[in-house]
Amino acid sequence: MLCCIYQRLLRPHGRLLFTSIAVVSLFMANPSRASESDRNSLVGTWRFTTFVDTPEGGQPVYAFGKDPIGFFVFTADGHVFLNIMRNPPNAVLEGVDPDPDSCLPDWFCAYFGTYTLDRKKGTWVTHVLGSNMPNYLGTDQVRAFTLQGDKLVISGTYIEGGRRIQAERTLVREREAR
């Protein structure tokens, strides 16, 4: 019986059928990374263009300057990291940074971990594994966002010193290395 099946597979039509089944099985067993990133529009490298906190009734505070240097990077396998620095690093901060989770040193921030995405809510949660912001270590940081093509806007509010602070971060997708 096995001999007959083997002989059929060696015939031209049998070989084609066997090869087709094998190829389809491989694609079904291992979905491509491209299809994962198509489903998750955050995957990629995002460059900061603005990082501003505006206290209620106050002036905007640009903790990293008006032209910050930094990136958010999301991987298809669920890792994320952020780094941002003041541009230039020795520039004097105009105003007082209202953010209670200030970075050490104050001109550079970084954190990394894993993330989960909730498309329906328009949020992601970073499960922070490491950071130079002591209050972030081991926490889950929720971020509300909107995507407009290659523009990512992260926004939210927090209360500090009894004042409501509106936070907004704008990033653009990096398509290729400069």
SULFEN-V875454 format. One record per residue. SS is DSSP state (H for helix, E for strand, C for the rest). OMEGA is omega in whole degrees, 0 to 359 (NA if undefined). NEAR is the number of other C-alpha atoms within 12 Angstrom. Layout:
{{SS | OMEGA | NEAR} {SS | OMEGA | NEAR}}
This chain:
{{C | 180 | 7} {H | 178 | 8} {H | 181 | 9} {H | 179 | 11} {H | 180 | 13} {H | 179 | 13} {H | 178 | 14} {H | 181 | 17} {H | 180 | 19} {H | 177 | 16} {C | 183 | 14} {H | 182 | 12} {H | 179 | 13} {H | 178 | 17} {H | 180 | 17} {H | 179 | 15} {H | 180 | 16} {H | 179 | 19} {H | 180 | 16} {H | 179 | 15} {H | 180 | 15} {H | 181 | 14} {H | 179 | 14} {H | 179 | 14} {H | 179 | 13} {H | 181 | 13} {H | 180 | 14} {H | 182 | 12} {H | 183 | 10} {C | 178 | 13} {C | 185 | 15} {C | 176 | 15} {H | 180 | 16} {H | 181 | 16} {H | 176 | 16} {H | 182 | 18} {H | 175 | 18} {H | 180 | 15} {H | 182 | 16} {C | 185 | 24} {C | 177 | 30} {C | 184 | 41} {C | 179 | 32} {E | 181 | 31} {E | 182 | 29} {E | 181 | 36} {E | 178 | 33} {E | 171 | 34} {E | 173 | 31} {E | 176 | 34} {E | 187 | 35} {E | 173 | 35} {E | 181 | 38} {E | 177 | 30} {E | 178 | 27} {C | 181 | 20} {C | 183 | 11} {C | 179 | 15} {C | 177 | 17} {E | 177 | 26} {E | 179 | 27} {C | 186 | 32} {C | 180 | 39} {C | 180 | 39} {C | 181 | 32} {C | 178 | 25} {C | 185 | 24} {C | 175 | 29} {E | 179 | 29} {E | 183 | 32} {E | 163 | 32} {E | 178 | 36} {E | 177 | 33} {E | 178 | 31} {C | 180 | 28} {C | 181 | 25} {C | 170 | 22} {C | 176 | 25} {E | 180 | 27} {E | 169 | 33} {E | 179 | 29} {E | 168 | 32} {E | 180 | 28} {E | 178 | 35} {E | 177 | 32} {C | 182 | 31} {C | 351 | 24} {C | 185 | 18} {C | 182 | 20} {C | 179 | 15} {C | 179 | 18} {C | 178 | 19} {C | 177 | 21} {C | 183 | 18} {C | 181 | 19} {C | 178 | 22} {C | 182 | 29} {C | 185 | 32} {C | 181 | 29} {C | 182 | 19} {C | 184 | 22} {C | 183 | 22} {C | 175 | 27} {C | 356 | 17} {C | 187 | 19} {C | 182 | 26} {C | 180 | 29} {E | 177 | 28} {E | 176 | 32} {E | 167 | 32} {E | 182 | 35} {E | 178 | 32} {E | 176 | 29} {E | 179 | 27} {E | 172 | 33} {E | 185 | 28} {E | 173 | 30} {E | 183 | 20} {C | 183 | 18} {C | 180 | 10} {C | 184 | 14} {C | 180 | 23} {E | 165 | 24} {E | 177 | 30} {E | 173 | 26} {E | 176 | 33} {E | 191 | 26} {E | 176 | 28} {E | 181 | 24} {E | 183 | 24} {E | 170 | 28} {C | 171 | 25} {C | 186 | 27} {H | 181 | 20} {H | 181 | 20} {H | 187 | 26} {C | 177 | 21} {C | 182 | 19} {C | 172 | 21} {E | 182 | 21} {E | 181 | 27} {E | 178 | 23} {E | 173 | 28} {E | 183 | 25} {E | 170 | 28} {E | 177 | 27} {E | 176 | 22} {E | 184 | 15} {C | 180 | 13} {C | 179 | 20} {E | 179 | 24} {E | 178 | 33} {E | 177 | 31} {E | 181 | 32} {E | 179 | 27} {E | 178 | 23} {E | 173 | 23} {E | 180 | 22} {E | 177 | 19} {E | 179 | 20} {C | 179 | 13} {C | 179 | 10} {E | 177 | 18} {E | 181 | 19} {E | 175 | 27} {E | 181 | 26} {E | 175 | 31} {E | 177 | 29} {E | 179 | 36} {E | 181 | 31} {E | 175 | 35} {E | 181 | 28} {E | 175 | 27} {C | 181 | 24} {C | 179 | 13} {C | 180 | 10} {C | 179 | 9} {C | NA | 5}}
